[in-house]
Amino acid sequence: MWWLVWILLVLAALGTGALLTLRLWRQAKALGRDLAVAAELTARLDDDAPVPAAVHAPGALGEPATLDAARATRARITDERVRLRRARLDRARGRWRGHGLTD
């Protein structure tokens, strides 16, 4: 009777191996197709076209009005952050006082 169990186990192992091999083959074919598409796209790139060099210039560029607007926006954001920080610290101070942890 044990020989029947061993035969079934061997057949199951062979079937599982066949299914895994089939799946691996399909994935390899799909990878080959993707690589072919990537190779075609790479071949279509124009190597002779010059790549524009972006010059890094920090800050706002342009007219003085643009610079003034940028400075005003920066000052407004800084003031807003200071106001929010003070409000957050006041709320924390109130919680600490509510627990009796400060004077």
C-alpha positions as CSV (number, residue, x, y, z in Angstrom):
1,M,0.0,0.0,0.0
2,W,2.9,2.4,0.7
3,W,4.1,2.1,-2.9
4,L,0.8,3.7,-4.0
5,V,1.5,6.7,-1.6
6,W,5.0,7.1,-2.9
7,I,3.8,7.0,-6.6
8,L,1.3,9.7,-5.8
9,L,3.9,11.8,-4.1
10,V,6.3,11.4,-7.0
11,L,3.6,12.3,-9.5
12,A,2.6,15.4,-7.5
13,A,6.2,16.5,-7.3
14,L,6.6,16.1,-11.1
15,G,3.4,18.0,-11.7
16,T,4.4,20.8,-9.4
17,G,7.8,21.0,-11.1
18,A,6.2,21.1,-14.5
19,L,3.8,23.9,-13.5
20,L,6.7,25.9,-12.0
21,T,8.8,25.4,-15.1
22,L,5.9,26.6,-17.3
23,R,5.4,29.7,-15.2
24,L,9.1,30.5,-15.3
25,W,9.1,30.0,-19.0
26,R,6.2,32.4,-19.4
27,Q,7.9,35.0,-17.2
28,A,11.1,34.7,-19.2
29,K,9.2,35.3,-22.4
30,A,7.5,38.3,-21.0
31,L,10.9,39.7,-19.8
32,G,12.3,39.2,-23.3
33,R,9.4,41.1,-24.8
34,D,9.9,44.0,-22.3
35,L,13.6,44.0,-23.0
36,A,13.0,44.2,-26.7
37,V,10.6,47.2,-26.3
38,A,13.2,48.9,-24.0
39,A,15.9,48.3,-26.6
40,E,13.8,49.8,-29.3
41,L,13.0,52.8,-27.2
42,T,16.7,53.2,-26.4
43,A,17.6,53.0,-30.1
44,R,15.1,55.7,-30.9
45,L,16.8,58.2,-28.6
46,D,18.7,60.8,-30.4
47,D,22.3,60.7,-29.1
48,D,23.3,63.7,-31.3
49,A,20.9,66.1,-29.7
50,P,22.7,68.3,-27.1
51,V,21.4,68.1,-23.6
52,P,20.6,71.6,-22.4
53,A,22.6,72.5,-19.3
54,A,20.4,74.0,-16.7
55,V,22.1,76.8,-14.9
56,H,21.3,76.8,-11.3
57,A,20.4,80.3,-10.0
58,P,19.0,80.3,-6.5
59,G,16.2,82.7,-5.8
60,A,13.7,84.5,-7.9
61,L,15.1,85.9,-11.2
62,G,13.8,88.7,-13.3
63,E,12.5,92.2,-12.7
64,P,12.8,94.0,-9.4
65,A,9.0,93.8,-9.0
66,T,9.3,90.0,-9.1
67,L,12.1,90.1,-6.5
68,D,10.1,92.4,-4.3
69,A,7.0,90.1,-4.5
70,A,9.2,87.1,-3.6
71,R,10.7,88.9,-0.6
72,A,7.2,90.0,0.5
73,T,5.9,86.5,0.2
74,R,8.9,85.1,2.2
75,A,8.4,87.7,4.9
76,R,4.7,86.9,5.1
77,I,5.4,83.2,5.4
78,T,8.0,83.8,8.1
79,D,5.6,86.0,10.1
80,E,2.9,83.3,9.8
81,R,5.3,80.6,11.0
82,V,6.3,82.7,14.0
83,R,2.6,83.4,14.8
84,L,1.8,79.7,14.6
85,R,4.8,78.7,16.7
86,R,3.8,81.2,19.4
87,A,0.2,80.0,19.4
88,R,1.4,76.4,19.7
89,L,3.7,77.3,22.6
90,D,0.9,79.2,24.3
91,R,-1.4,76.2,24.0
92,A,1.3,73.9,25.4
93,R,2.0,76.4,28.3
94,G,-1.7,76.4,29.0
95,R,-1.8,72.6,29.2
96,W,1.2,72.6,31.5
97,R,-0.4,75.2,33.8
98,G,-3.7,73.2,33.8
99,H,-1.7,70.3,35.2
100,G,0.0,72.5,37.7
101,L,3.5,72.0,36.3
102,T,4.5,75.6,36.0
103,D,4.1,78.8,38.0
